[in-house]
Amino acid sequence: MIPWSLIDTAKVPGADGELRLMRRGTEFSIILGQNELMNSRRSGSEQALATLACERIQRRHRPRLLIGGLGMGFTLRAALAVLGTEAQVIVAELMPAVLAWAKGPMAGIFGDSLADPRVSVCVADVSGLIRSRPSSLDAILLDVDNGPEALTREANDALYDLKGLRAARAALRPGGVLAVWSSGPDPDFSKRLRAAGFDVDEVRLRANGPRGGARHIIWIATRAGNGKPS
């Protein structure tokens, strides 16, 4: 068996952790401590995050989409496959190293997605971009950290608390979609989404799609009505 080799490391901003980019043949893995955050051979749920959300907005005129977290680009490429040529896709990636990996050792995985004229990548915290775009987005896709229960950095909790969810709702146009990926279920998060003014669908699926794998959760939360959240 081909052994894993360390390609690069990057410190997580505002935290003590360090990401490690590993490679084994054509397979890549990003690891934090003892936890594998993503693997290039397991992408089904990350792709579904984009597909489920973008199918709901694809008929909108010039839809605007914000993706939180570049990762290995699975969500980005799946979104581009669904959306038309008039779409605008903004990707917020907190760590410059992850973008450098996408353009360097993992360029083969990303293909030409980063050069797509519909795409712009911001090295920034997605929470700041959300708050700077009131009523301007058709969808927000969050594949940040490990989901609502932050693993990489505690500051990510602010994306998923009630205040953060209300900020996401305020950034969406009426009927807009907030889609959230998680490594596991979280009943309290579903309750917070509803309290923030969303209609909520909870989708359970496998990491490798029909090929099985770990069970993941995607919340598809639609901005309900035009009034203020409760």
Secondary structure, DSSP 8 states (H G I E B T S, - for coil): ----EEEEEEE-TTSS-EEEEEEETTEEEEEETTEEEEETTB-HHHHHHHHHHHTTTTTSSS-EEEEE--TTSHHHHHHHHHS-TT-EEEEE-S-HHHHHHHHTTTHHHHTTGGG-TTEEEE-S-HHHHHHT-TT-EEEEEE--TTSSS-SS-GGGHHHHSHHHHHHHHHHEEEEEEEEEEESS--HHHHHHHHHTTEEEEEEEEETTGGG--SEEEEEEEEE-SSS---
